[in-house]
């Protein structure tokens, strides 16, 4: 039931944030996909297989960068590789999917391309390729190359025979060169680099969840107890996100969480959140008092 409620709230939150502007000038829906591991004591959580003497679970999550709302989240034991969860995602035509090198599976990436969607990832050094054509770049922006390439090895080429785009970018702040791989030939090379940088939002999402919603400590040891606690944490996150956007609240999600913890049973204080906002909606409770409405159906 908690999983179903969380998924319902995911849909509701995404509708709230649908009109939110991205920091990057693209009209497409942009998603970041990653997985985060939560370590567990194997003797207490024997079902959470990871390593010989170590237990763990893994959160496979995709967030919509408009609002950092997760339309996709599954929980597995820690030994499931990140890319194994990727085929469960329903790819949206014209969507842009930002993934790290753990998701380089050319069968899956070809599926994204065949859905008329796009991916941006980091190119592994072990992947062999051959250059087809090079395009000029503005080196003042940190760009080093913008090339159309073909995969070279027989196995990779069989899985992804079409051209790909290779963009290299020099990050002076970290003194390293990043090489990106994408199937998008329309956006500028600068935008491709900026898109991959935006993938960091999912790392911040995981960090916020772990720090603020206490998913590192569990109150039960069964698989159901652990998953229930994670889904409840997601419900809290999504409700806060909906309130923040619907009532145009300036406070951060952490501040809102603290506010609710301190004033959990103070109905008047909760109502005061939306007093100045014309988008507020109320319903009458059983006692006749006005209460905030979270859902508009």
N, C-alpha and C positions, 0 to 999 in steps of 0.2 A: 504493500500500500504506500510506503514512503517513496519507493522508486517511482510509482505511478504519479504521485503528487509532484515529485521533483520534475518529472518530464512534462507535466502539465504546466508547471511554473516556467520551465524553459521556454515553452511556446509563448506563454504570456509575456515574459520578459523580452523576448526577441521582437514581439510586436511593439512593445513600448519604445525600444531603441532603434526601430527600423529606419527612422528618419535622421539618426545621428550622423554627423559628418565624421569622416575619417581624417586623420592627420595627413594622409597621403591622398593626392588628387586622383582618385580612381572611382568610377561609378559602380564597379563590380562589388559583389559580396566578397569579403576577404575573411578567410578562416585560418587559424593557427592550430596545428595538431601536434600533440606530444604526449608522453607518458611520464608519470612520476611514481617512484618507488617509495613505499613506506615500510621500513624495517620492523619485523616482529620477532619475538622470541619463539623459536621453533618448538620448544618443549611446551609452551602455552598455546601455540597456534599450529598444531601439527598438520593441519589441512593447507596451510599457506606455504607451499613448496617453493623454494628459491635455490638455495645451495645446500650442501651436505649438512652443515651445522647452523644454517641461518634460514629464517623464515621471512617472508615479505609478501605484500600485496602490491598491485600496480594499478594506478588510475590512468586509463587511456581516455584522453579528453581532447575535444576540439572546441575552441571558442570562436564565436563570431566577434570580430574586432570592433563591430559597432555595439559598444556596450560591454564587451568582454563577457558575453553570455554563452554558456556551453549548450549547443544543440545536441551534443553527443558526449556520453560518458559511460564507460563500462568498467567494472572492477574484476580483475583476474588475480591469480596468484603471481608471484614475482617472476617466475621463470618464463612467462609468455613474452616473446619478443615484441617490441613496439609495433613493427610492421604487420604482425599477425592480426591485429585488431583493425587495421586500415580498411580491408575489404568490407567491413560491416557498415562503413559510412556510405550514406546515399549521396553520391556526387551531384552537385547542382550545376547545370549548364551555365557557363560564363563565370562561375565562381573561381576564386583564386585561392589555392591551398598552399600554405607555407609550412614546410616540414624540414626537419634536420636530416642529416645523412643516414640516420637509422632507418628512414623510410624509403631508401632507394631500392625499390623493387620494380624493375622495368615492366613487368606484367601489370602491376598496379598503376604505374605512371602512364602506361599506354591507355589503360582504362579511363583515366582522367581525361586524356587527350581525345579519346573517342567519344566522350560525353560533351565535347566542346567546352571543357573547363580547362583551367590552367594550374600549373604547379610551379613553385619556386623553392629550390633546395640548394644545398651545398654540394659541389662536385667532389667525389672521393678521388684521392690521388691514384688509387689503384685502377680506376676506370680508364681504359684506353680509348682514344678518340682521334679523329682526323679533321683538320680544318677544311671547310668548304670555301668560306669567304670571311673577310674581316671588315668591320665598319669603323669609321672614325669615331673617336671619343674625346670628351673634354677632360683632359688630365687635371685641370685645375679643380675639378669636382671630386677628384680621387679615383676616377675611372682609369683603368689600365688597358682593357681590351673589351671588345664586343664582337663576338664571332658566331657564325653559324657552323655547326659541327655535325659529324655523323659518328656514331659509336663504331669502334673498330673491331672489337673481338666478335667472333662468330656467334657466341651465345647471346651477348648483349644485343647485337644487331638483329638477331632473330626475334627478340622480344620487343625491340623498339627500333624499327628500320627507318623511321622518319628523321628529318633534321631536328636538331636541338639548338638551343642558344646558350652560349657560354659567355658570362660577363665576369670580369675580374675587377676588384675594387680594393684600393689601398686604404686601410684604416690606420691612420697615423697615431691615433690616440692609444691603440693597442699594439702598434708596431707590427702589423701583420697584413698579409694580402688574403682577401677572401675571394673565392671563386664560386660563382652561382651557376646553377643549371635550371633552365626553364623551357617551356614550350610556347611561351608568349613572345611573339615577334613584333608586337605593336607598341607596347609601352616602352618608354625610354630606358636606356641602361641605368640611368640615375634612379628611376622609379623602381626598377627591379631590385637594386641594392637597398633602397629605402623599405621596400616590402619585406625583404628578408630580415632587416633590422627590426621591423614591427613584430616579428615572431617572438621577440622577447616578452611580449605581453602575456603569453601563456605561462612563462616562467614566473612572472609576477603574480599571476592568478594562483598557481600552485603554492607559492610562498605565502600569499594572503590567507588561503584556506587553512594551511597547516598552522600558521601563527595565531590566527584569530578564532578559529573554530575547533581547535584542540583535536585534530584528527591524528595526532601522534600518540595519544593515550586513549585506550579503549576500555569501556566499562564491562565488556563481555568478551569471551574468548572463542565463541563459535563463529563460523562463517557468517551466519545470519546476523548475529549481534554486531559484528564489525561493519558489514555492509549497511545495516540499518543506521548506525551512527554516522557513516559517511553520507548517506542520502539525507539524513536530518540536517547535517551541516550544509549540504547543498541547498536544501529548502530555505534555511536561514539566509544564505548568501543571496538567493534569488528574490526572496521577499524584500530584503534591504535594497537590492538593485531596482526593483519595481517601484518601491516607495521613493527612492532618490530621483528617478526619472519622472515619475508621474507628478510629483509635487515640487519639482525643480529645486531640490534641496542642495545647498552649497556644501554641506558637510560631507566628509569622506565616508566610505562604508565602515571604516573602523570607528569613526566618531559616532555614526548612527548605531552601530552595534553596542557601543558603550552606553549610549543614551538609553537604548531599550533595556539593557541589563539593569541599569539603575532605576528606570521608571517603568518596569515591566507591567505593573498593574495600575498605572496612572492613566486612565482613559483620557482625561482632559488634556494632558500633555501631548498624547499622541494625536488628538484632534487638532491641537494648536499647530502641528507641523504644517498643515495644509491651509491654514486660515487665509493667507494672502494669495492663494493660487486659484484662479478661476477653473482649473481642470479638476478640482476636488469633487468627489461624489460621495454621498452618504446613503445609508439605509437605516431604517428604524429597527432597533433590536427588540427583543421580547419585552424588555422593561420600558420601552417607549423612548429610550435615549438614542440620539443619533450616533452612529458608528461609522468609521471609515469603511469604504467598500474597496476591496482589493481586486475583485474581478468584475468586469463589465461584460456580461453575456447577453 
